[in-house]
Amino acid sequence: MSKLTIRIADGAADIPRETWTALCAPGHPFLNGDFLRIVEEQGVAAPDAGWQPLHLVASENGGIVGLLPLYLKGHSHGDFIYDWSWKPVWERSGRRYYPRLVSGLPYTPVAGPRFLIAPGADRAAVCDALIAAAQGIVAENGFSTWHVALASPADIDAVAARGLIVSHDVQYHWSDASFGDFDGFLQSFSAEKRRKVRAERRRAAASGLRIAVRHGDEIDMAEWPTLHALYRSTFDRFGNYAAFSPECFARLAATLGDRMVVFTASDGDETVALSLCFRSNDTLFGRYWGTRRQVDSLHFELCFYRGIDYCLRHGLTCFEPGAGGEHKIARGFTPQIVRSAHWIPDPEMRRVIAPHLERQKLGVAAWHDDARGHLPFRRPDSGIA
């Protein structure tokens, strides 16, 4: 009889690139060996930055049949678990919260598969083996928790069946409802909301800035320090940590090519703002915004409207502009509930956190339903996925 075995890979580069390609969704810009290898090698998701790769590899009969991205995290930055309030709960009980395990995408709030299973493999058996291995690492090392961030519905079902408890959050996504072009998209709005969007676009156009869109392999490496400074400016303004370096962006651009999409606004030869995105075969993912001057409505133009226009021109059916931001509702982005899961082996800590997550679930559901009532569409079902 065949037997599943699990090993730990110390980095994405320790797993053959062809394995990532075979097990990952085609064309996905984040959940692949290239993205994870680069962010690990460039120090974005590395031990010195509080991210120690411990990727789980499931093999059967000599072939890899499953992968689970896994990091030992010394902090809560960049994994979108939103568990900062958990640390004092552990500490008040004389326990240590960090480090803890996380299965997710570094600095990337994109929901989707976390358990990568080979076609033809016994999915349930491989998932069970990977889950048991992650739980075993927690037990053997006395870690507080293991988190599966922003997982797909199938993955949530699999881990919930093995005792993980589920948290809920809301993101705002755009979906193409056969709009045709941007004007067609606006025709789905009520007249008042349509006028507001057009007014914002006119104000951005009145700035005189030249707006361009380029893919990663169309950007010269010498430009990345300037583009990176714009990205970093947003983090500096809010006192946050800018994890990516110019070199990391340059390597991602060269490797991912047209999977990176950069919208820029320029005044002559000076680039004054950017919106840095990535794309899969069907979805645009908004990630970073930065500007060196305040221009009325430029943020909406570069981060939302140009992205929607890009999707309609390139045949993409979804646009996920990033975490948070209820201001996206008025611009045609529909609230979507996303979920993460959490393994808490300590019974006392589980009894504390589980009711909190149940209350959160009810609050998120209420917020989701209320937000849908503020969509700008003429009909409640227009433009909704």
C-alpha positions as CSV (number, residue, x, y, z in Angstrom):
1,M,0.0,0.0,0.0
2,S,1.2,3.5,-0.7
3,K,1.9,5.8,2.2
4,L,1.8,9.5,2.5
5,T,4.9,11.2,3.9
6,I,5.3,14.8,5.0
7,R,8.5,16.8,5.0
8,I,9.3,20.4,5.8
9,A,10.9,22.6,3.1
10,D,13.0,25.5,4.4
11,G,11.9,27.7,1.5
12,A,9.9,27.8,-1.7
13,A,13.2,27.3,-3.6
14,D,13.6,23.9,-2.0
15,I,10.5,22.7,-3.8
16,P,10.9,22.1,-7.6
17,R,9.5,24.9,-9.7
18,E,7.6,22.3,-11.9
19,T,5.8,21.1,-8.7
20,W,4.5,24.6,-7.9
21,T,3.4,24.9,-11.5
22,A,1.6,21.6,-11.5
23,L,-0.2,22.2,-8.2
24,C,-1.0,25.9,-8.3
25,A,-3.8,27.7,-10.2
26,P,-2.5,28.6,-13.7
27,G,-1.3,32.2,-14.0
28,H,-1.8,33.1,-10.3
29,P,0.6,35.9,-9.5
30,F,1.1,35.1,-5.7
31,L,0.4,31.4,-5.0
32,N,3.4,30.1,-7.0
33,G,7.0,29.2,-6.4
34,D,8.3,32.3,-8.1
35,F,6.6,34.9,-5.9
36,L,7.2,33.0,-2.7
37,R,10.9,32.3,-3.6
38,I,11.6,35.9,-4.4
39,V,10.0,37.4,-1.3
40,E,11.8,34.9,0.8
41,E,15.2,35.4,-0.9
42,Q,14.8,39.2,-0.8
43,G,14.2,39.2,2.9
44,V,10.5,40.2,2.8
45,A,9.4,36.8,4.2
46,A,12.5,35.6,5.9
47,P,13.6,34.7,9.4
48,D,15.2,38.1,10.0
49,A,11.9,39.7,9.1
50,G,9.9,37.4,11.4
51,W,8.9,34.9,8.7
52,Q,10.5,31.5,8.9
53,P,9.4,29.2,6.0
54,L,8.4,25.8,7.0
55,H,6.4,24.7,3.9
56,L,4.9,21.3,4.2
57,V,5.4,18.8,1.3
58,A,3.3,15.7,1.0
59,S,4.7,12.8,-1.1
60,E,3.3,9.5,-2.2
61,N,5.2,6.8,-4.2
62,G,8.1,9.2,-4.7
63,G,6.0,12.0,-6.2
64,I,4.8,15.3,-4.5
65,V,1.0,15.3,-4.2
66,G,0.4,18.2,-1.9
67,L,1.9,21.5,-0.6
68,L,0.9,23.7,2.3
69,P,2.7,27.1,2.5
70,L,3.6,27.6,6.2
71,Y,5.5,30.2,8.1
72,L,6.6,30.5,11.7
73,K,5.7,34.1,12.5
74,G,7.2,36.2,15.3
75,H,4.6,39.0,14.8
76,S,1.2,39.7,13.2
77,H,2.3,42.0,10.5
78,G,1.5,41.2,6.9
79,D,-0.6,38.0,7.3
80,F,-4.1,39.6,7.7
81,I,-5.2,37.5,10.6
82,Y,-6.0,40.6,12.6
83,D,-5.1,38.9,15.9
84,W,-3.2,41.7,17.7
85,S,-5.6,41.6,20.6
86,W,-5.0,37.9,21.1
87,K,-1.4,38.5,22.4
88,P,-2.4,40.1,25.7
89,V,-5.0,37.4,26.3
90,W,-2.3,34.8,26.2
91,E,0.0,36.9,28.3
92,R,-2.6,37.6,31.0
93,S,-2.7,33.8,31.5
94,G,1.0,33.5,31.7
95,R,1.4,32.1,28.2
96,R,3.4,33.2,25.2
97,Y,1.5,34.0,22.0
98,Y,4.5,34.4,19.6
99,P,5.8,32.8,17.6
100,R,2.8,31.1,15.9
101,L,2.3,29.3,12.6
102,V,0.6,30.8,9.6
103,S,-0.4,29.3,6.3
104,G,-0.9,32.3,3.9
105,L,0.6,34.7,1.4
106,P,3.1,37.2,2.8
107,Y,1.7,40.8,2.8
108,T,-1.0,39.7,0.4
109,P,-4.7,39.8,1.4
110,V,-5.9,37.5,-1.4
111,A,-8.3,34.7,-0.6
112,G,-7.9,31.3,-2.2
113,P,-6.6,27.8,-1.9
114,R,-3.9,27.1,0.7
115,F,-3.8,23.4,0.4
116,L,-2.3,22.6,-3.1
117,I,-3.3,19.1,-4.1
118,A,-2.1,17.3,-7.2
119,P,-4.8,16.3,-9.7
120,G,-5.8,12.7,-9.3
121,A,-4.6,12.5,-5.7
122,D,-6.9,11.7,-2.8
123,R,-7.6,15.3,-1.7
124,A,-9.2,14.4,1.6
125,A,-6.3,12.1,2.6
126,V,-3.6,14.6,1.5
127,C,-5.3,17.5,3.3
128,D,-5.7,15.4,6.5
129,A,-2.0,14.5,6.4
130,L,-1.0,18.2,6.0
131,I,-3.4,19.4,8.7
132,A,-2.1,16.7,11.1
133,A,1.5,17.7,10.3
134,A,0.8,21.4,11.0
135,Q,-1.0,20.5,14.3
136,G,1.9,18.2,15.2
137,I,4.4,21.1,14.8
138,V,2.3,23.2,17.1
139,A,2.2,20.4,19.7
140,E,5.9,19.4,19.5
141,N,7.1,23.0,19.9
142,G,4.5,24.4,22.3
143,F,3.4,27.0,19.8
144,S,0.2,28.9,20.7
145,T,-1.7,28.6,17.4
146,W,-1.8,27.8,13.7
147,H,-3.7,30.1,11.4
148,V,-4.9,29.4,7.8
149,A,-5.4,32.9,6.3
150,L,-8.1,33.8,3.8
151,A,-8.6,30.2,2.7
152,S,-11.0,28.9,0.0
153,P,-14.3,27.5,1.0
154,A,-13.1,23.9,0.4
155,D,-10.1,24.5,2.6
156,I,-12.2,26.1,5.3
157,D,-14.4,23.0,5.3
158,A,-11.4,20.7,5.5
159,V,-9.8,22.5,8.5
160,A,-13.0,23.1,10.3
161,A,-13.6,19.3,10.2
162,R,-10.3,18.9,12.0
163,G,-11.1,21.3,14.8
164,L,-10.0,24.7,13.6
165,I,-12.4,27.6,14.4
166,V,-13.3,30.1,11.8
167,S,-13.1,33.9,11.7
168,H,-14.9,36.2,9.2
169,D,-14.0,39.5,7.5
170,V,-15.3,41.6,4.6
171,Q,-13.5,42.6,1.4
172,Y,-14.9,44.6,-1.6
173,H,-14.6,43.1,-5.0
174,W,-15.7,44.2,-8.5
175,S,-17.2,41.7,-10.9
176,D,-17.9,42.1,-14.6
177,A,-21.6,41.7,-15.4
178,S,-21.1,41.9,-19.1
179,F,-20.6,45.6,-19.0
180,G,-18.6,45.8,-22.2
181,D,-16.7,48.9,-21.4
182,F,-16.4,51.5,-18.6
183,D,-19.4,53.5,-19.9
184,G,-21.4,50.3,-19.8
185,F,-20.3,49.8,-16.2
186,L,-21.5,53.3,-15.3
187,Q,-24.9,52.7,-16.9
188,S,-25.6,50.2,-14.2
189,F,-25.3,53.0,-11.6
190,S,-28.1,55.2,-10.4
191,A,-28.0,58.6,-12.1
192,E,-26.8,60.4,-8.9
193,K,-24.0,57.9,-8.3
194,R,-23.0,57.9,-12.0
195,R,-22.6,61.7,-11.9
196,K,-20.3,61.5,-8.9
197,V,-18.0,59.0,-10.5
198,R,-17.8,61.1,-13.7
199,A,-17.1,64.2,-11.6
200,E,-14.2,62.4,-9.9
201,R,-12.8,61.3,-13.2
202,R,-13.0,64.8,-14.6
203,R,-11.2,66.2,-11.6
204,A,-8.4,63.7,-12.0
205,A,-8.2,64.5,-15.7
206,A,-8.1,68.2,-15.0
207,S,-4.8,67.8,-13.2
208,G,-3.1,67.5,-16.5
209,L,-1.1,64.4,-15.3
210,R,-0.4,61.7,-17.9
211,I,-1.6,58.3,-16.8
212,A,0.0,55.2,-18.2
213,V,-0.3,51.5,-17.6
214,R,2.6,49.1,-18.0
215,H,3.4,45.5,-17.2
216,G,6.3,44.4,-15.1
217,D,8.5,43.4,-18.0
218,E,7.9,46.8,-19.6
219,I,9.5,48.7,-16.7
220,D,13.2,49.4,-16.7
221,M,15.0,48.3,-13.6
222,A,16.4,51.8,-13.1
223,E,12.9,53.1,-12.5
224,W,12.2,51.0,-9.4
225,P,13.9,53.2,-6.8
226,T,11.5,56.1,-7.9
227,L,8.5,53.8,-7.9
228,H,9.5,52.2,-4.6
229,A,9.8,55.7,-3.0
230,L,6.1,56.3,-3.9
231,Y,5.1,53.0,-2.5
232,R,7.1,53.6,0.7
233,S,5.6,57.1,1.1
234,T,2.2,55.7,2.0
235,F,3.6,53.5,4.7
236,D,5.7,56.3,6.1
237,R,2.7,58.6,6.2
238,F,0.8,56.2,8.4
239,G,3.8,55.0,10.4
240,N,3.7,51.5,8.9
241,Y,6.4,49.2,7.7
242,A,7.2,49.0,3.9
243,A,8.2,45.4,3.6
244,F,9.3,45.3,-0.1
245,S,12.5,46.7,-1.4
246,P,13.2,48.2,-4.8
247,E,15.2,45.1,-5.7
248,C,12.4,42.8,-4.7
249,F,9.9,44.7,-6.9
250,A,12.4,44.7,-9.8
251,R,12.8,40.9,-9.5
252,L,9.1,40.3,-9.2
253,A,8.5,42.5,-12.3
254,A,11.2,40.7,-14.4
255,T,10.0,37.3,-13.3
256,L,6.2,37.7,-13.3
257,G,6.2,40.0,-16.4
258,D,2.6,40.8,-17.4
259,R,1.4,39.4,-14.1
260,M,2.4,42.7,-12.6
261,V,0.4,45.8,-13.7
262,V,1.5,49.3,-12.8
263,F,-0.6,52.4,-13.3
264,T,1.4,55.7,-13.1
265,A,0.6,59.4,-13.2
266,S,3.4,61.6,-14.5
267,D,4.0,65.3,-14.8
268,G,6.5,65.6,-17.7
269,D,9.3,63.2,-16.8
270,E,8.4,63.0,-13.1
271,T,6.3,60.1,-11.9
272,V,4.1,61.5,-9.1
273,A,1.8,58.6,-8.3
274,L,1.4,54.9,-8.8
275,S,-0.9,52.1,-8.2
276,L,0.9,48.7,-8.3
277,C,-1.3,45.7,-9.1
278,F,-0.9,42.0,-10.0
279,R,-3.2,39.8,-12.2
280,S,-4.1,36.2,-12.8
281,N,-5.9,34.9,-15.9
282,D,-9.2,36.3,-14.7
283,T,-8.6,38.7,-11.7
284,L,-6.8,42.0,-11.1
285,F,-5.4,42.4,-7.6
286,G,-4.8,45.9,-6.3
287,R,-1.9,46.1,-3.9
288,Y,0.0,49.4,-3.3
289,W,-0.7,53.1,-3.8
290,G,1.7,56.0,-3.4
291,T,1.9,59.7,-4.4
292,R,4.2,62.6,-3.9
293,R,1.5,65.2,-4.2
294,Q,-2.2,65.5,-3.4
295,V,-4.4,65.6,-6.5
296,D,-8.2,65.6,-6.2
297,S,-9.6,62.2,-7.0
298,L,-6.3,60.8,-8.4
299,H,-6.4,58.0,-5.9
300,F,-9.8,56.9,-7.1
301,E,-8.7,57.2,-10.7
302,L,-5.5,55.2,-10.4
303,C,-6.6,52.6,-7.8
304,F,-10.2,51.9,-8.9
305,Y,-11.3,53.3,-12.2
306,R,-8.2,52.5,-14.2
307,G,-8.2,49.0,-12.8
308,I,-11.9,48.4,-13.8
309,D,-11.1,49.8,-17.2
310,Y,-8.1,47.5,-17.5
311,C,-10.3,44.5,-16.6
312,L,-12.9,45.3,-19.2
313,R,-10.2,45.9,-21.9
314,H,-8.3,42.7,-21.1
315,G,-11.1,40.3,-20.4
316,L,-10.6,40.0,-16.6
317,T,-13.9,39.3,-14.8
318,C,-12.9,40.3,-11.2
319,F,-11.0,43.1,-9.5
320,E,-9.9,42.8,-5.8
321,P,-8.5,46.1,-4.8
322,G,-7.1,45.0,-1.4
323,A,-8.2,44.8,2.2
324,G,-10.6,47.2,3.9
325,G,-12.1,50.4,2.5
326,E,-15.9,50.8,2.6
327,H,-15.5,53.8,0.3
328,K,-15.1,51.2,-2.4
329,I,-18.9,50.5,-2.2
330,A,-19.9,53.7,-3.8
331,R,-17.6,53.0,-6.7
332,G,-19.1,49.6,-7.6
333,F,-17.2,47.1,-5.4
334,T,-19.5,44.6,-3.7
335,P,-18.9,43.3,-0.2
336,Q,-17.7,39.7,0.0
337,I,-17.2,37.7,3.2
338,V,-13.8,36.0,3.4
339,R,-12.7,33.6,6.1
340,S,-9.7,32.4,8.0
341,A,-9.3,29.4,10.4
342,H,-7.4,29.0,13.6
343,W,-6.0,26.0,15.5
344,I,-5.9,26.7,19.3
345,P,-4.8,23.6,21.1
346,D,-5.0,25.1,24.6
347,P,-8.6,24.4,25.8
348,E,-8.7,27.5,28.0
349,M,-7.6,29.8,25.3
350,R,-10.0,28.2,22.9
351,R,-12.9,28.8,25.3
352,V,-11.9,32.5,25.3
353,I,-11.4,33.0,21.6
354,A,-14.3,30.9,20.2
355,P,-17.2,33.1,21.5
356,H,-15.3,36.2,20.3
357,L,-15.2,34.8,16.8
358,E,-18.8,33.8,16.9
359,R,-19.8,37.4,17.8
360,Q,-17.5,38.6,15.1
361,K,-19.3,36.3,12.6
362,L,-22.6,37.9,13.4
363,G,-21.2,41.4,13.2
364,V,-19.6,40.8,9.9
365,A,-22.8,39.3,8.5
366,A,-24.8,42.3,9.6
367,W,-22.2,44.7,8.1
368,H,-22.1,42.7,4.9
369,D,-25.9,42.9,4.5
370,D,-26.1,46.6,5.4
371,A,-23.2,47.4,3.0
372,R,-25.1,45.8,0.1
373,G,-27.9,48.2,0.7
374,H,-25.5,51.1,-0.2
375,L,-24.4,49.8,-3.5
376,P,-24.7,52.4,-6.3
377,F,-26.4,50.1,-8.8
378,R,-29.9,50.9,-10.2
379,R,-31.0,47.3,-9.5
380,P,-29.9,45.4,-6.4
381,D,-28.5,42.6,-8.5
382,S,-26.6,44.7,-11.0
383,G,-22.9,44.1,-11.1
384,I,-23.0,41.7,-8.1
385,A,-21.1,38.4,-8.4
